Amino acid sequence: MTLRFYDTASAEVRDFVPLVPGKVSLYYCGATVQGMPHVGHIRSAIAFDQLTRWLQYRGFRVTAVRNVTDIDDKILAKSEASFGPDFEDEPGAVRDEEWWALAYRYEQEFLNAYDTLGVSRPTYEPRATGHIPEMHALIQQLIERGHAYPSPDGSGDVYFDVRSWDQYGSLTRQKIDDMQSAPDVEAQFSNRKKDPRDFALWKGHKDGEPTTASWASPWGAGRPGWHLECSAMVTKYLGTEFDIHGGGLDLRFPHHENEMAQSQAAGHGFANFWMHNGMVTYAGEKMSKSIGNTVSPAEMLELAPPRVVRYYLGQAQYRSNLDYQPGSLQEAAAAVERIDGFISRALRSTMTHDGDVSFFSYGTVPDAFAAAMDDDLNVPQALAVLHDTVRAGNTALTAGELDGARQSLASVSDMLRVLGLNDTAAPAVDEESTTALGVLVEAQLAARAQARASKDWAASDAIRDTLAAAGVVVEDSADGASWSLKRN
C-alpha cells in the first residue's frame, strides 16, 4: 500500500506518510455561514469525506476538523441589511435578524445539506467566535517576532507584514509585487498599512457595527480577520504541525496563502500536505448569481434523490472541475439505477435459492479499486471498477453462478460504503402504498409469466410496456422476472 496525494505547496504528487504512525490529522475549511450552501461547498465537503473514508478504510485513525466561520464582514452586512430598506425577501431570509442568529441559522442549513448527502460529521467542528483568546495569542506571537504591527492611528487594527516574511507567496508561487492589495480597509485609511498587501489579523470596532460583534483585546475592541481564525483553530486541535489542510481551489489565495504565511512566521510547521478540490461550473462557465447560472443543492435535490446527487457531486477526480449540464443528474441517476438494479436482482435471486444473505458483509474492495483510490483519490477509475463489478455480477446471475454473484455483491457493497453512497438520506417511504404497489406489480408479472408460457408474446409485451409506462423496470433472467422502480 502506497498512498499518494497531490500537494499544492510542492505542486507534485507525493507519497503520503503521516506524522504519527497510524493516525492522520486533517483540517479542511468549512462554511462561512452568511447564506445558503451552494454546490461548491457541498462538492468540497464530499471530496474530503471521501478522503476521510478512504484513510479510515486503510486503517488510519483520522481526526478531522472542519471549521465554521461565524463572524465575517458579509455576515454583518447581511444582518445589517435585514434591518433596513435593502432587505432582500429571498427564500430563507429573515427580517431584523441579529448577525449571530443569522450565522447560526445558516449553519444549520449547512449541517442539514451535509447530512442529507451523506457527509460524515467531522471529529470536531469549531466556531471562530469560540477561539478569540487563541487568536490573541497568535497575534502577539507575530508582533513579538516582527511579522505583525498595530495600526499607528490607534484604530485597533493589526496587520501582518507580508514583506517581513520572505516566503510569502510560496503556496501559489506568486511574487509580492504582482499581488493585488488586501481589501481590509477603505482607501481613505490606506495609511494604516505599511504595504497595501498587508492583511488584517485584527479589525478594530467601527462606528455602526453591533457591540456584540466585538471583543476586548490588547489593541482595542474588535474582531478577528478571516485568515487568522483558521490558523488559531487548527493549531488548537491538531497542533502546530499536522498532516493535511484542505479546501476549495478558490481558497488558495488569499486565504490559504495568508494562513500558511502567518502560521509559519509564528514558528509553526503547519500543514504537511495542502489538498484543494476543483470548482463546479455550469456548461463550462463559472457559476455566478449575476449571470443567473447557479444551481443550489436544494435545486438538485428537487430533481433527484440524495444518493444520485451525491454520486454526481462525487464522481469526478477531486482536483478537476466538475461541469454541470442540464442532463448531468439524469446520467448520474442512470448509473445509480444500474447499481441498484444489480443489488436488487442479486438479493432476490440468492434469497430465493437459500435465504442466505451473510455474504452482504463488509470485507475488502477489489485491488483495482484500492489502487485507484490510493492514487490521489482517483474516484473516476474507482467508479469504473464498481461498474465492471456490477456487470460481472449480472453476468454471473444470468449464468446461474450464485457464488460469483455473491462475491460481486459483497464487493459492490464495500465500494459503495467507501464512497459514502450508502449513507445519504433515504426518501420518505409510504409503507402502505409500497405494499399495495408490490401486490399489483407481482400480479402483473404473474399474468405476464402465464402469457409467456402460452407463447402469447403480444400480451407479454403489453404488460411489460404498461409497467414501464408506470416507471416499473422489469428484468428477465433464468430465475424469472424481477422488478424495480425507475429513478428520475
C-alpha distance (Angstrom), angle and dihedral (degrees) to the residues before:
residue distance angle dihedral
M1 . . .
T2 3.82 . .
L3 3.78 116.1 .
R4 3.78 113.4 -156.3
F5 3.81 126.5 -173.9
Y6 3.77 134.2 177.4
D7 3.81 111.5 -109.4
T8 3.80 113.4 -153.0
A9 3.81 92.4 -157.7
S10 3.82 94.6 57.7
A11 3.84 94.2 28.7
E12 3.79 92.1 -133.8
V13 3.78 141.9 96.3
R14 3.81 107.2 -103.2
D15 3.77 136.0 -175.4
F16 3.78 109.3 -97.4
V17 3.79 115.0 -129.0
P18 3.82 114.6 167.1
L19 3.78 119.7 -130.0
V20 3.82 89.7 -123.4
P21 3.82 116.0 38.8
G22 3.79 112.0 -111.8
K23 3.81 94.5 10.3
V24 3.79 133.4 87.8
S25 3.81 125.8 -163.8
L26 3.81 112.7 -155.8
Y27 3.80 129.7 -179.5
Y28 3.76 122.2 -179.9
C29 3.78 130.2 174.6
G30 3.77 114.8 -103.5
A31 3.76 130.7 -170.3
T32 3.76 133.4 -39.2
V33 3.78 92.5 -144.3
Q34 3.80 100.7 -141.9
G35 3.80 97.0 115.0
M36 3.78 146.4 -0.9
P37 3.82 116.8 -51.0
H38 3.78 116.7 -94.5
V39 3.79 128.0 -153.6
G40 3.81 92.0 -97.8
H41 3.80 90.2 61.9
I42 3.79 92.0 48.8
R43 3.79 95.1 43.9
S44 3.83 88.9 54.2
A45 3.80 92.6 48.4
I46 3.81 91.6 49.4
A47 3.82 91.5 49.4
F48 3.80 92.8 54.1
D49 3.79 91.0 41.3
Q50 3.81 87.8 57.1
L51 3.81 89.0 49.1
T52 3.80 91.8 50.0
R53 3.80 93.0 47.5
W54 3.79 92.2 49.2
L55 3.80 93.4 48.7
Q56 3.80 88.8 49.9
Y57 3.80 91.0 48.8
R58 3.81 88.2 52.7
G59 3.79 88.4 57.3
F60 3.80 102.4 -100.2
R61 3.76 123.4 137.7
V62 3.81 101.8 -130.0
T63 3.79 123.9 -155.4
A64 3.79 104.0 -164.0
V65 3.80 121.7 -171.6
R66 3.81 121.3 -172.5
N67 3.80 116.1 -179.3
V68 3.78 131.5 -143.4
T69 3.81 116.0 -143.7
D70 3.80 100.0 -150.0
I71 3.83 99.2 163.6
D72 3.79 118.5 56.7
D73 3.81 142.7 131.2
K74 3.82 91.9 -102.4
I75 3.80 92.9 50.1
L76 3.80 90.7 52.4
A77 3.80 92.5 45.2
K78 3.81 93.6 50.8
S79 3.79 91.3 47.6
E80 3.80 91.5 49.1
A81 3.81 90.7 49.7
S82 3.80 90.5 53.9
F83 3.81 88.6 65.1
G84 3.80 95.5 50.0
P85 3.79 145.1 50.7
D86 3.83 91.9 -81.5
F87 3.80 91.0 69.7
E88 3.81 110.1 135.4
D89 3.77 112.0 -145.9
E90 3.80 92.6 -147.9
P91 3.83 124.8 149.3
G92 3.79 109.3 -67.8
A93 3.81 95.3 11.5
V94 3.79 118.2 137.1
R95 3.81 124.6 -157.6
D96 3.82 120.4 -127.8
E97 3.81 93.2 10.5
E98 3.80 121.2 165.7
W99 3.80 114.2 -128.0
W100 3.79 93.9 -115.0
A101 3.82 91.9 50.9
L102 3.80 90.8 48.2
A103 3.81 91.8 50.0
Y104 3.79 92.9 48.7
R105 3.80 92.9 47.3
Y106 3.78 92.9 52.7
E107 3.80 90.8 43.9
Q108 3.81 87.7 61.5
E109 3.81 90.1 50.3
F110 3.80 89.6 55.7
L111 3.79 92.3 48.3
N112 3.80 90.6 49.9
A113 3.81 91.3 51.4
Y114 3.82 91.7 47.4
D115 3.80 92.1 49.3
T116 3.80 94.0 45.4
L117 3.81 91.4 53.6
G118 3.78 95.8 45.0
V119 3.81 99.7 -106.3
S120 3.80 106.5 158.3
R121 3.78 116.7 -123.6
P122 3.84 110.4 -106.2
T123 3.77 122.4 -117.5
Y124 3.79 87.1 -103.0
E125 3.80 136.8 -1.6
P126 3.82 109.8 -159.6
R127 3.80 123.5 -166.9
A128 3.78 120.4 -136.0
T129 3.81 93.3 -129.6
G130 3.80 90.2 60.8
H131 3.82 94.5 61.2
I132 3.80 107.1 55.2
P133 3.86 95.3 125.3
E134 3.82 90.8 53.7
M135 3.80 89.4 51.1
H136 3.80 92.0 50.9
A137 3.81 90.2 51.7
L138 3.80 92.0 51.0
I139 3.81 92.6 48.7
Q140 3.80 90.6 50.4
Q141 3.81 90.5 51.4
L142 3.79 90.9 52.9
I143 3.81 92.8 48.1
E144 3.81 91.3 50.0
R145 3.81 91.6 49.0
G146 3.80 91.7 50.7
H147 3.80 97.4 -110.2
A148 3.81 100.4 107.7
Y149 3.79 137.8 39.9
P150 3.83 138.5 -172.1
S151 3.77 115.9 -116.3
P152 3.83 109.5 -92.4
D153 3.82 92.9 -134.3
G154 3.81 93.7 67.4
S155 3.81 93.5 -116.3
G156 3.79 91.2 136.5
D157 3.80 93.8 -114.6
V158 3.81 118.9 136.4
Y159 3.82 121.0 -164.0
F160 3.78 137.3 -163.4
D161 3.80 111.1 -122.5
V162 3.81 102.2 -132.6
R163 3.82 94.3 -170.6
S164 3.79 90.7 56.4
W165 3.81 89.7 66.9
D166 3.79 110.9 63.3
Q167 3.83 92.5 -164.5
Y168 3.80 93.6 59.8
G169 3.81 108.5 131.0
S170 3.80 95.3 25.8
L171 3.81 96.0 117.4
T172 3.81 92.9 58.3
R173 3.82 94.9 25.8
Q174 3.82 95.6 -120.9
K175 3.77 133.1 142.7
I176 3.79 116.9 -124.5
D177 3.80 93.9 -125.5
D178 3.83 90.1 57.1
M179 3.81 93.5 54.4
Q180 3.77 126.9 98.0
S181 3.79 122.6 -116.6
A182 3.80 116.4 -86.3
P183 3.83 108.0 -107.6
D184 3.80 95.5 -133.1
V185 3.81 101.7 117.9
E186 3.77 137.4 28.7
A187 3.81 116.4 -98.7
Q188 3.81 93.2 -106.1
F189 3.81 89.6 60.9
S190 3.80 97.2 46.8
N191 3.82 90.0 116.2
R192 3.79 87.7 75.4
K193 3.82 89.3 77.6
K194 3.79 131.6 67.2
D195 3.81 88.9 -148.3
P196 3.83 128.2 17.0
R197 3.82 88.4 -126.1
D198 3.81 94.3 58.5
F199 3.78 108.0 113.8
A200 3.79 130.7 -145.2
L201 3.78 120.7 -98.3
W202 3.81 92.6 173.1
K203 3.80 127.3 18.3
G204 3.77 117.1 -150.2
H205 3.81 117.2 -129.7
K206 3.81 113.0 -93.0
D207 3.78 130.2 -151.9
G208 3.76 110.6 -91.7
E209 3.79 95.9 27.0
P210 3.81 115.9 117.0
T211 3.78 114.3 -98.9
T212 3.81 88.3 -132.3
A213 3.81 87.6 67.7
S214 3.81 94.6 63.1
W215 3.77 136.4 71.1
A216 3.79 131.2 -163.2
S217 3.80 115.0 -101.2
P218 3.83 139.3 166.8
W219 3.83 87.4 -98.8
G220 3.80 97.6 46.8
A221 3.78 136.7 -79.7
G222 3.80 113.9 -43.7
R223 3.76 146.2 104.8
P224 3.81 136.6 -92.3
G225 3.77 127.5 -86.9
W226 3.81 115.6 -113.6
H227 3.81 97.0 -113.6
L228 3.78 94.1 48.6
E229 3.78 92.8 56.4
C230 3.79 95.7 65.9
S231 3.81 94.6 45.4
A232 3.80 91.1 53.7
M233 3.79 95.1 45.9
V234 3.79 98.6 45.5
T235 3.81 94.5 48.8
K236 3.82 91.4 48.2
Y237 3.79 93.0 57.8
L238 3.81 105.6 24.0
G239 3.80 101.4 27.4
T240 3.79 132.6 -118.5
E241 3.82 90.6 -60.4
F242 3.80 124.2 37.2
D243 3.79 140.1 160.0
I244 3.82 110.8 -107.1
H245 3.79 137.0 14.4
G246 3.80 114.2 -170.8
G247 3.77 141.8 179.9
G248 3.77 145.3 125.7
L249 3.78 121.3 -47.4
D250 3.81 89.7 -114.9
L251 3.83 89.6 64.8
R252 3.81 95.9 61.6
F253 3.80 90.3 91.8
P254 2.87 130.6 62.2
H255 3.81 98.7 -9.7
H256 3.79 103.1 49.6
E257 3.79 94.1 31.7
N258 3.80 89.1 56.2
E259 3.79 93.1 42.4
M260 3.79 91.8 54.0
A261 3.80 93.7 44.7
Q262 3.80 97.0 50.5
S263 3.81 93.1 43.0
Q264 3.79 95.9 48.3
A265 3.80 91.1 42.7
A266 3.81 86.7 56.8
G267 3.81 88.3 57.0
H268 3.80 98.7 -99.2
G269 3.79 122.8 138.7
F270 3.81 87.5 -147.5
A271 3.84 120.6 176.6
N272 3.80 121.8 12.0
F273 3.82 90.8 -164.6
W274 3.80 130.9 26.0
M275 3.81 113.0 -156.9
H276 3.81 123.2 -174.8
N277 3.78 129.3 -174.0
G278 3.80 122.7 -143.5
M279 3.78 127.5 -110.9
V280 3.81 132.3 -97.9
T281 3.81 112.6 -117.9
Y282 3.80 132.6 -173.0
A283 3.81 114.9 -127.4
G284 3.79 89.3 -28.0
E285 3.81 96.1 -47.6
K286 3.78 130.3 104.2
M287 3.79 111.6 -98.8
S288 3.79 110.4 -110.6
K289 3.78 135.1 168.2
S290 3.81 89.7 -142.0
I291 3.81 90.6 57.8
G292 3.79 92.3 42.2
N293 3.79 96.2 -130.7
T294 3.81 100.1 116.9
V295 3.78 122.2 126.1
S296 3.78 118.7 -164.9
P297 3.82 127.5 -151.4
A298 3.81 87.9 -113.6
E299 3.81 90.4 56.2
M300 3.80 91.0 48.6
L301 3.80 90.4 50.3
E302 3.80 89.3 54.0
L303 3.80 88.1 57.6
A304 3.80 100.2 42.1
P305 3.82 142.3 11.4
P306 3.83 118.2 -90.8
R307 3.81 92.4 -104.1
V308 3.80 91.5 57.4
V309 3.82 92.5 46.4
R310 3.81 90.3 49.2
Y311 3.82 90.3 49.5
Y312 3.80 91.1 50.6
L313 3.82 96.7 46.4
G314 3.80 92.6 44.6
Q315 3.80 101.0 42.0
A316 3.82 100.0 88.0
Q317 3.79 127.0 75.9
Y318 3.78 102.0 -89.9
R319 3.83 95.5 -120.5
S320 3.80 94.7 53.3
N321 3.78 127.1 81.6
L322 3.79 115.8 -101.7
D323 3.79 111.3 -139.1
Y324 3.80 116.7 -151.8
Q325 3.78 117.1 -148.9
P326 3.81 128.6 178.3
G327 3.82 90.2 -102.7
S328 3.80 97.5 42.7
L329 3.80 96.7 101.7
Q330 3.80 92.2 46.5
E331 3.80 89.4 55.1
A332 3.80 90.6 48.5
A333 3.81 90.1 47.9
A334 3.79 90.7 53.1
A335 3.81 90.6 51.4
V336 3.81 92.1 49.5
E337 3.79 90.3 45.7
R338 3.82 90.9 56.0
I339 3.80 90.0 52.0
D340 3.79 94.4 46.3
G341 3.80 92.1 44.1
F342 3.79 90.2 58.2
I343 3.81 92.9 45.7
S344 3.80 91.5 50.4
R345 3.78 93.0 46.0
A346 3.80 93.4 45.9
L347 3.79 93.7 49.1
R348 3.81 92.9 48.1
S349 3.79 93.6 47.0
T350 3.77 97.8 47.2
M351 3.80 94.6 40.8
T352 3.81 89.5 49.5
H353 3.79 89.8 56.4
D354 3.77 104.1 42.7
G355 3.80 111.0 -13.5
D356 3.82 90.2 -122.8
V357 3.81 114.8 138.1
S358 3.81 96.6 159.1
F359 3.80 89.0 113.9
F360 3.80 87.3 70.2
S361 3.79 90.1 86.5
Y362 3.77 130.6 113.0
G363 3.78 116.2 -95.6
T364 3.78 127.2 137.5
V365 3.77 131.6 -32.5
P366 3.83 120.0 -123.7
D367 3.79 115.5 -80.4
A368 3.81 92.2 -117.5
F369 3.81 90.5 53.9
A370 3.81 91.3 49.9
A371 3.80 91.9 47.9
A372 3.81 90.3 52.7
M373 3.80 93.9 49.5
D374 3.81 92.4 45.3
D375 3.82 88.1 55.0
D376 3.82 99.5 76.2
L377 3.81 92.9 -58.9
N378 3.79 96.4 -62.8
V379 3.80 94.0 -169.2
P380 3.85 95.7 168.6
Q381 3.80 89.9 59.5
A382 3.80 90.6 43.3
L383 3.81 90.1 53.0
A384 3.81 89.3 50.5
V385 3.82 87.9 57.6
L386 3.81 89.7 48.2
H387 3.80 92.5 53.8
D388 3.82 92.2 43.8
T389 3.80 87.6 55.2
V390 3.80 90.7 49.8
R391 3.82 90.2 52.6
A392 3.80 91.6 47.9
G393 3.79 90.0 49.9
N394 3.79 92.6 51.1
T395 3.81 90.1 49.3
A396 3.80 90.1 51.2
L397 3.81 91.2 50.3
T398 3.80 92.3 50.3
A399 3.79 89.8 50.5
G400 3.80 91.8 47.5
E401 3.81 92.2 -116.7
L402 3.79 98.1 145.5
D403 3.81 96.0 173.5
G404 3.80 89.8 57.0
A405 3.80 90.3 47.0
R406 3.80 90.6 51.3
Q407 3.78 91.8 51.2
S408 3.81 92.0 49.1
L409 3.80 91.4 47.7
A410 3.80 92.4 51.4
S411 3.81 91.0 49.1
V412 3.81 92.5 47.6
S413 3.81 89.9 50.3
D414 3.80 91.8 51.5
M415 3.79 93.1 48.9
L416 3.80 92.8 48.2
R417 3.78 90.4 51.6
V418 3.82 92.9 50.4
L419 3.82 90.4 49.7
G420 3.81 92.1 48.0
L421 3.78 93.4 -120.6
N422 3.79 93.6 130.4
D423 3.81 94.9 54.6
T424 3.80 103.2 63.7
A425 3.77 120.4 112.6
A426 3.80 112.1 -83.5
P427 3.79 117.7 -129.0
A428 3.79 115.1 -107.0
V429 3.79 112.4 -86.7
D430 3.77 125.1 -146.2
E431 3.81 98.7 -152.5
E432 3.81 95.7 -165.5
S433 3.80 92.4 51.1
T434 3.80 91.1 45.2
T435 3.81 91.5 51.9
A436 3.79 91.7 47.9
L437 3.80 91.7 48.8
G438 3.80 91.1 50.2
V439 3.82 91.9 52.6
L440 3.80 92.1 49.5
V441 3.81 95.3 46.4
E442 3.81 93.2 46.5
A443 3.82 89.0 51.3
Q444 3.80 90.0 52.4
L445 3.79 91.2 48.3
A446 3.80 90.8 50.2
A447 3.82 89.7 52.2
R448 3.79 89.8 47.7
A449 3.81 91.4 50.3
Q450 3.81 89.6 52.5
A451 3.80 90.8 49.5
R452 3.80 91.0 50.4
A453 3.80 91.1 48.6
S454 3.81 87.7 53.7
K455 3.82 89.9 46.4
D456 3.79 89.8 -119.9
W457 3.80 92.3 147.7
A458 3.81 94.3 169.5
A459 3.82 91.8 58.6
S460 3.81 90.8 43.8
D461 3.80 91.9 52.1
A462 3.79 92.2 45.2
I463 3.82 91.6 55.6
R464 3.79 91.3 47.5
D465 3.82 91.4 49.3
T466 3.81 91.5 48.9
L467 3.81 91.0 52.3
A468 3.81 91.4 46.1
A469 3.80 90.7 52.3
A470 3.82 87.6 54.4
G471 3.80 91.1 52.2
V472 3.82 97.0 -101.4
V473 3.81 114.5 135.9
V474 3.83 114.7 -151.3
E475 3.80 121.2 -158.8
D476 3.81 121.6 -169.6
S477 3.80 123.2 -150.8
A478 3.78 139.4 156.9
D479 3.80 87.5 -86.3
G480 3.79 93.7 55.3
A481 3.79 134.3 -97.6
S482 3.79 125.2 -34.6
W483 3.78 128.1 -173.5
S484 3.81 141.2 -154.2
L485 3.78 136.6 174.0
K486 3.77 117.4 -98.5
R487 3.81 111.0 -120.0
N488 3.80 115.6 -135.2
